[in-house]
């Protein structure tokens, strides 16, 4: 039975001021506090030393702190077990949850 709900959740803390070109509020380097870094550019997500994966921002409406991303790299991706990612910014932290299928609006 496929999981259509939350597959994993990762709390990434400690925003580093290495932002990408462009106004991505969630862009840059984020540390999980255990020595691993998530790097978000305008077109890729890369966790630690894993290969970068392509994504697109599919956010429909936002208050500026929550976003929906879709991983477009084909096949399974180790660091991101689902193809849909919910990103929430809170102060200096980023909370990320992955889903096997696109979430429905609340």
Backbone torsions as a table, in degrees:
resi	resn	phi	psi	omega
1	UNK	NA	124.1	-179.5
2	UNK	-74.0	142.4	176.5
3	UNK	-84.9	121.4	179.4
4	UNK	-100.8	1.8	-177.7
5	UNK	-113.4	-159.2	-176.9
6	UNK	-52.7	125.6	178.4
7	UNK	-99.3	-41.3	176.9
8	UNK	-157.9	160.2	176.1
9	UNK	-134.0	137.7	-179.2
10	UNK	-132.4	128.1	174.6
11	UNK	-99.5	117.7	-179.6
12	UNK	-111.1	123.3	-175.7
13	UNK	-115.6	162.0	171.4
14	UNK	80.1	74.9	179.2
15	UNK	-65.7	126.0	174.8
16	UNK	-96.0	143.2	-171.8
17	UNK	-78.4	34.1	178.7
18	UNK	-101.9	69.4	-177.5
19	UNK	-77.3	153.4	177.0
20	UNK	-81.5	165.7	175.0
21	UNK	-68.2	132.4	-179.1
22	UNK	109.6	160.0	-173.0
23	UNK	-87.5	57.8	176.2
24	UNK	-87.7	109.1	-179.7
25	UNK	-63.0	-25.9	-178.7
26	UNK	-100.3	1.9	-177.7
27	UNK	-75.0	156.0	176.8
28	UNK	121.4	-154.0	180.0
29	UNK	-115.4	131.9	-178.1
30	UNK	-124.8	132.6	-179.6
31	UNK	-100.7	141.9	176.7
32	UNK	-90.4	6.0	179.0
33	UNK	80.0	0.3	-180.0
34	UNK	-123.0	23.8	176.9
35	UNK	87.8	1.8	179.0
36	UNK	-107.1	143.1	-177.0
37	UNK	-123.2	138.0	171.1
38	UNK	-101.9	123.1	178.0
39	UNK	-109.2	124.5	-180.0
40	UNK	-117.4	120.0	174.6
41	UNK	-108.6	-173.5	179.5
42	UNK	-64.9	-20.8	-176.2
43	UNK	-134.0	-7.0	-177.8
44	UNK	-136.3	155.3	170.9
45	UNK	-118.5	134.8	177.0
46	UNK	-138.2	121.7	177.4
47	UNK	-103.5	123.5	178.6
48	UNK	53.3	-128.8	-177.9
49	UNK	-96.1	6.0	177.4
50	UNK	-64.2	161.7	177.1
51	UNK	-66.6	143.2	174.9
52	UNK	-64.5	143.7	177.0
53	UNK	-117.4	143.3	179.6
54	UNK	-78.9	147.7	177.3
55	UNK	-147.0	165.4	170.2
56	UNK	-133.6	146.9	179.3
57	UNK	-82.2	117.5	-179.5
58	UNK	-112.1	23.5	179.5
59	UNK	-61.7	129.2	178.5
60	UNK	-89.4	-53.7	178.3
61	UNK	-142.4	144.8	-177.8
62	UNK	-150.4	154.6	174.0
63	UNK	-89.4	7.5	-178.9
64	UNK	94.6	-2.6	-179.8
65	UNK	-122.5	-9.2	178.8
66	UNK	-129.1	139.9	-173.9
67	UNK	-142.2	154.4	176.3
68	UNK	-119.6	128.0	179.9
69	UNK	-120.4	149.6	175.7
70	UNK	-121.8	123.6	176.8
71	UNK	-75.9	124.0	-175.8
72	UNK	-104.7	-5.9	175.2
73	UNK	-65.5	127.4	-179.0
74	UNK	-68.0	156.1	176.1
75	UNK	81.2	-173.5	-179.8
76	UNK	-78.8	143.0	178.7
77	UNK	-125.7	117.3	-172.9
78	UNK	-54.9	-50.8	-175.3
79	UNK	-71.7	-21.5	-177.5
80	UNK	-127.3	90.3	-174.1
81	UNK	-67.9	-17.2	176.5
82	UNK	-110.8	171.9	179.0
83	UNK	-99.4	-5.8	-179.5
84	UNK	-124.2	136.1	-174.1
85	UNK	-127.1	129.3	172.9
86	UNK	-100.3	126.9	-178.9
87	UNK	-119.0	127.6	177.6
88	UNK	-126.9	127.0	177.1
89	UNK	-96.9	129.9	177.8
90	UNK	-135.8	110.5	-177.4
91	UNK	53.2	-118.3	-179.7
92	UNK	-99.7	21.3	-179.4
93	UNK	-126.8	159.7	178.3
94	UNK	-125.0	127.8	176.8
95	UNK	-110.4	132.2	-175.8
96	UNK	-130.2	134.4	175.0
97	UNK	-128.2	138.9	177.1
98	UNK	-107.8	148.8	-177.6
99	UNK	-132.0	146.3	178.3
100	UNK	-73.9	-28.5	177.7
101	UNK	-133.6	163.5	-177.0
102	UNK	-64.0	133.8	179.1
103	UNK	-70.4	147.3	174.1
104	UNK	-88.0	146.1	178.4
105	UNK	-58.4	143.8	179.2
106	UNK	-72.0	NA	NA
